[in-house]
Amino acid sequence: MNFRSLLKILAVVGMTLALIFTSELAVGFYYGEPIVPLAKFEAVLLAGCLLLYLLLRKEPVKLGIRESILSVNLLWLTLGVVGAVPFLLYTDITFASAFFEAVSGFTTTGATVFNDIEALPKTILFHRSLTHWLGGLGVVVLSVGLLSFINPTGSLSLFKAESTGIQIEKLRPRIRETALSLWGVYLALTVTDLLLLKLFGMGWFDALNHAFSTVSTGGFSTKNASLGAFESPWIIWVTTLFMLLSGINFLAHLKLFYKDVSGYKSEEVRWYLTLFILFGAALTVVHMDISGDRLFHAATHAFFTIASVMTTTGFATIDYGGWSHLAIALIFGAMLFGGNAGSTAGGVKVIRFVVIVKTLLMEFRRTLHPRAVLSVFVDGAKLDRSVLSSTFGFFTLFVFTVAMTSGYIYARGYDEMTAISGALALVGNVGPGFSHVGPADNFSFFSDTDKLIFSIAMIVGRLECYTVFILLSPSFWKKF
């Protein structure tokens, strides 16, 4: 194991975080809040990481499979610790709660431990949203762009270890250029969302924070009532649109810059949009029936809610936990799918359900025609057996993790809906669930031990299970 490479990676990421976090000092200074404690912390973080980097500057970064996987796991634990410090400096919560909030931010889960969001300092509100924005496309992807300056050949394995989805496609000849291009698309979506939210009535601070949370599909808001605090339906529709866009594979957006719209014609995107429309339309009808609202008002909240849970953003306009059982079933169903592979959304991902269904249909045909040569095709391309195995393996691990987390919550004395929906919300990086962890509630009532366990569950979900569970394999620590 090349521990010097691991330390050098953490040093680069730590320096990057320290520099980006200086924007929080500007926010605190503008709003007249104390910034000295935060400035001291960021100075120590920057100096420490810079010193570590200088000590290892001549050390070549060599990332094999083992180093890549371990570095990603260590990175997300480090992000939780570093991200927790501002909460400890400016609020009275425990370390476990601060760690939970930071992990929830960086993994774009959006679950919170704060009962009164609007009472928090502006510095902390911005810090929460910034963790979302950095974690959205992946701090690791950003670090890939920087690491390639250190080691042009060693960063691809790190990108593979952290990225979501079935396969990785490189549009640019070098992985660093691909990573930085994706960040360009990410920034463009954020700025566009920010300007539209401002145009329709949000203040600059609220618009910036919600743009960060929307494009990252995170869900942290500056308001206790989330998006429900804003009366304009156009703010809700703009947010719905950008949640939907952020749930699409970012490589499709990147292709558009090269005048290639093929990314939007993929089977995954077609199914993603079809499911969104079907769930949204069904929930609109149900909402009209139970509330008596007119079509536009019902559709506004219904399609927003489906976009929020399907992309695992976690925003809310109203407390849908009090709707009918049929409405809750529809929302719960949308939670299961998630967004596209290669997007900022969490969950299982639509493409995996497409592959699973096609594989099952193939096996049905094989039963009827044992001698037939059958294969699974997606977008006209034949999928290798390794892809099918990996897809079913991930789904098994995902269900196992949700079941274990759900069992733990239930064993702690909470009801079935809290346990099941809470586990799915954590592992799927959705944020809110139902019952005690519904959109009008939070995770503050859980114990510190619970919050630490939930933090690990969020990281497992963010890293899509394999990257974490492989650490439990004895072969990981032996020769590869």
SULLIN-V284718 format. One record per residue. N is the residue number from 1. RES is the residue in three letters. NEAR is the number of other C-alpha atoms within 10 Angstrom. Layout:
N;RES;NEAR / N;RES;NEAR
This chain:
1;MET;14 / 2;ASN;12 / 3;PHE;13 / 4;ARG;14 / 5;SER;19 / 6;LEU;20 / 7;LEU;18 / 8;LYS;24 / 9;ILE;25 / 10;LEU;22 / 11;ALA;22 / 12;VAL;19 / 13;VAL;23 / 14;GLY;25 / 15;MET;20 / 16;THR;17 / 17;LEU;20 / 18;ALA;20 / 19;LEU;14 / 20;ILE;13 / 21;PHE;19 / 22;THR;14 / 23;SER;15 / 24;GLU;21 / 25;LEU;18 / 26;ALA;14 / 27;VAL;20 / 28;GLY;19 / 29;PHE;14 / 30;TYR;11 / 31;TYR;11 / 32;GLY;11 / 33;GLU;14 / 34;PRO;14 / 35;ILE;16 / 36;VAL;12 / 37;PRO;12 / 38;LEU;21 / 39;ALA;16 / 40;LYS;11 / 41;PHE;16 / 42;GLU;24 / 43;ALA;16 / 44;VAL;13 / 45;LEU;19 / 46;LEU;20 / 47;ALA;15 / 48;GLY;15 / 49;CYS;23 / 50;LEU;18 / 51;LEU;13 / 52;LEU;16 / 53;TYR;20 / 54;LEU;13 / 55;LEU;11 / 56;LEU;16 / 57;ARG;13 / 58;LYS;9 / 59;GLU;13 / 60;PRO;13 / 61;VAL;25 / 62;LYS;19 / 63;LEU;22 / 64;GLY;16 / 65;ILE;15 / 66;ARG;19 / 67;GLU;19 / 68;SER;24 / 69;ILE;24 / 70;LEU;20 / 71;SER;23 / 72;VAL;23 / 73;ASN;18 / 74;LEU;14 / 75;LEU;19 / 76;TRP;22 / 77;LEU;18 / 78;THR;16 / 79;LEU;23 / 80;GLY;24 / 81;VAL;17 / 82;VAL;21 / 83;GLY;24 / 84;ALA;22 / 85;VAL;18 / 86;PRO;20 / 87;PHE;24 / 88;LEU;15 / 89;LEU;13 / 90;TYR;16 / 91;THR;14 / 92;ASP;10 / 93;ILE;15 / 94;THR;13 / 95;PHE;17 / 96;ALA;19 / 97;SER;27 / 98;ALA;28 / 99;PHE;26 / 100;PHE;29 / 101;GLU;27 / 102;ALA;31 / 103;VAL;34 / 104;SER;32 / 105;GLY;32 / 106;PHE;30 / 107;THR;37 / 108;THR;36 / 109;THR;36 / 110;GLY;31 / 111;ALA;31 / 112;THR;24 / 113;VAL;19 / 114;PHE;20 / 115;ASN;15 / 116;ASP;11 / 117;ILE;18 / 118;GLU;14 / 119;ALA;12 / 120;LEU;16 / 121;PRO;17 / 122;LYS;19 / 123;THR;25 / 124;ILE;20 / 125;LEU;22 / 126;PHE;26 / 127;HIS;23 / 128;ARG;30 / 129;SER;28 / 130;LEU;24 / 131;THR;29 / 132;HIS;31 / 133;TRP;30 / 134;LEU;21 / 135;GLY;27 / 136;GLY;28 / 137;LEU;28 / 138;GLY;24 / 139;VAL;21 / 140;VAL;25 / 141;VAL;27 / 142;LEU;20 / 143;SER;22 / 144;VAL;28 / 145;GLY;23 / 146;LEU;20 / 147;LEU;23 / 148;SER;18 / 149;PHE;11 / 150;ILE;19 / 151;ASN;14 / 152;PRO;16 / 153;THR;16 / 154;GLY;19 / 155;SER;27 / 156;LEU;20 / 157;SER;19 / 158;LEU;23 / 159;PHE;23 / 160;LYS;16 / 161;ALA;22 / 162;GLU;21 / 163;SER;20 / 164;THR;24 / 165;GLY;20 / 166;ILE;17 / 167;GLN;10 / 168;ILE;13 / 169;GLU;10 / 170;LYS;11 / 171;LEU;15 / 172;ARG;11 / 173;PRO;8 / 174;ARG;15 / 175;ILE;23 / 176;ARG;24 / 177;GLU;16 / 178;THR;20 / 179;ALA;23 / 180;LEU;17 / 181;SER;19 / 182;LEU;19 / 183;TRP;19 / 184;GLY;13 / 185;VAL;16 / 186;TYR;22 / 187;LEU;15 / 188;ALA;13 / 189;LEU;19 / 190;THR;22 / 191;VAL;16 / 192;THR;13 / 193;ASP;25 / 194;LEU;26 / 195;LEU;15 / 196;LEU;17 / 197;LEU;24 / 198;LYS;17 / 199;LEU;14 / 200;PHE;15 / 201;GLY;15 / 202;MET;18 / 203;GLY;12 / 204;TRP;14 / 205;PHE;16 / 206;ASP;19 / 207;ALA;23 / 208;LEU;22 / 209;ASN;23 / 210;HIS;31 / 211;ALA;28 / 212;PHE;31 / 213;SER;30 / 214;THR;37 / 215;VAL;32 / 216;SER;36 / 217;THR;41 / 218;GLY;39 / 219;GLY;36 / 220;PHE;32 / 221;SER;27 / 222;THR;25 / 223;LYS;17 / 224;ASN;17 / 225;ALA;19 / 226;SER;20 / 227;LEU;22 / 228;GLY;18 / 229;ALA;14 / 230;PHE;15 / 231;GLU;11 / 232;SER;13 / 233;PRO;16 / 234;TRP;16 / 235;ILE;22 / 236;ILE;22 / 237;TRP;17 / 238;VAL;18 / 239;THR;26 / 240;THR;22 / 241;LEU;17 / 242;PHE;21 / 243;MET;32 / 244;LEU;25 / 245;LEU;21 / 246;SER;28 / 247;GLY;30 / 248;ILE;25 / 249;ASN;22 / 250;PHE;23 / 251;LEU;21 / 252;ALA;19 / 253;HIS;22 / 254;LEU;21 / 255;LYS;15 / 256;LEU;15 / 257;PHE;11 / 258;TYR;9 / 259;LYS;9 / 260;ASP;12 / 261;VAL;14 / 262;SER;11 / 263;GLY;18 / 264;TYR;17 / 265;LYS;11 / 266;SER;16 / 267;GLU;15 / 268;GLU;25 / 269;VAL;21 / 270;ARG;13 / 271;TRP;16 / 272;TYR;23 / 273;LEU;14 / 274;THR;12 / 275;LEU;17 / 276;PHE;19 / 277;ILE;15 / 278;LEU;14 / 279;PHE;22 / 280;GLY;25 / 281;ALA;17 / 282;ALA;17 / 283;LEU;25 / 284;THR;23 / 285;VAL;15 / 286;VAL;19 / 287;HIS;24 / 288;MET;17 / 289;ASP;13 / 290;ILE;11 / 291;SER;10 / 292;GLY;11 / 293;ASP;13 / 294;ARG;12 / 295;LEU;12 / 296;PHE;12 / 297;HIS;14 / 298;ALA;22 / 299;ALA;21 / 300;THR;18 / 301;HIS;24 / 302;ALA;27 / 303;PHE;23 / 304;PHE;25 / 305;THR;27 / 306;ILE;28 / 307;ALA;32 / 308;SER;31 / 309;VAL;34 / 310;MET;34 / 311;THR;37 / 312;THR;34 / 313;THR;34 / 314;GLY;31 / 315;PHE;31 / 316;ALA;24 / 317;THR;21 / 318;ILE;18 / 319;ASP;15 / 320;TYR;19 / 321;GLY;20 / 322;GLY;14 / 323;TRP;14 / 324;SER;13 / 325;HIS;10 / 326;LEU;13 / 327;ALA;22 / 328;ILE;16 / 329;ALA;12 / 330;LEU;17 / 331;ILE;24 / 332;PHE;19 / 333;GLY;15 / 334;ALA;23 / 335;MET;28 / 336;LEU;22 / 337;PHE;23 / 338;GLY;30 / 339;GLY;35 / 340;ASN;28 / 341;ALA;27 / 342;GLY;23 / 343;SER;26 / 344;THR;32 / 345;ALA;37 / 346;GLY;38 / 347;GLY;27 / 348;VAL;26 / 349;LYS;26 / 350;VAL;24 / 351;ILE;24 / 352;ARG;23 / 353;PHE;19 / 354;VAL;14 / 355;VAL;21 / 356;ILE;17 / 357;VAL;13 / 358;LYS;16 / 359;THR;18 / 360;LEU;12 / 361;LEU;13 / 362;MET;15 / 363;GLU;15 / 364;PHE;12 / 365;ARG;13 / 366;ARG;14 / 367;THR;11 / 368;LEU;9 / 369;HIS;11 / 370;PRO;11 / 371;ARG;8 / 372;ALA;10 / 373;VAL;8 / 374;LEU;13 / 375;SER;14 / 376;VAL;19 / 377;PHE;13 / 378;VAL;14 / 379;ASP;10 / 380;GLY;9 / 381;ALA;9 / 382;LYS;10 / 383;LEU;14 / 384;ASP;11 / 385;ARG;11 / 386;SER;8 / 387;VAL;13 / 388;LEU;17 / 389;SER;11 / 390;SER;14 / 391;THR;20 / 392;PHE;16 / 393;GLY;13 / 394;PHE;18 / 395;PHE;18 / 396;THR;13 / 397;LEU;18 / 398;PHE;22 / 399;VAL;14 / 400;PHE;13 / 401;THR;21 / 402;VAL;24 / 403;ALA;16 / 404;MET;15 / 405;THR;22 / 406;SER;23 / 407;GLY;16 / 408;TYR;17 / 409;ILE;21 / 410;TYR;17 / 411;ALA;12 / 412;ARG;13 / 413;GLY;9 / 414;TYR;15 / 415;ASP;13 / 416;GLU;16 / 417;MET;17 / 418;THR;20 / 419;ALA;27 / 420;ILE;20 / 421;SER;24 / 422;GLY;28 / 423;ALA;28 / 424;LEU;29 / 425;ALA;33 / 426;LEU;31 / 427;VAL;30 / 428;GLY;34 / 429;ASN;35 / 430;VAL;36 / 431;GLY;33 / 432;PRO;31 / 433;GLY;29 / 434;PHE;23 / 435;SER;19 / 436;HIS;20 / 437;VAL;23 / 438;GLY;22 / 439;PRO;23 / 440;ALA;21 / 441;ASP;21 / 442;ASN;19 / 443;PHE;23 / 444;SER;17 / 445;PHE;14 / 446;PHE;14 / 447;SER;12 / 448;ASP;17 / 449;THR;11 / 450;ASP;17 / 451;LYS;22 / 452;LEU;18 / 453;ILE;14 / 454;PHE;24 / 455;SER;25 / 456;ILE;18 / 457;ALA;25 / 458;MET;29 / 459;ILE;26 / 460;VAL;25 / 461;GLY;28 / 462;ARG;31 / 463;LEU;23 / 464;GLU;25 / 465;CYS;21 / 466;TYR;17 / 467;THR;19 / 468;VAL;19 / 469;PHE;13 / 470;ILE;15 / 471;LEU;15 / 472;LEU;9 / 473;SER;10 / 474;PRO;8 / 475;SER;10 / 476;PHE;14 / 477;TRP;12 / 478;LYS;9 / 479;LYS;7 / 480;PHE;8
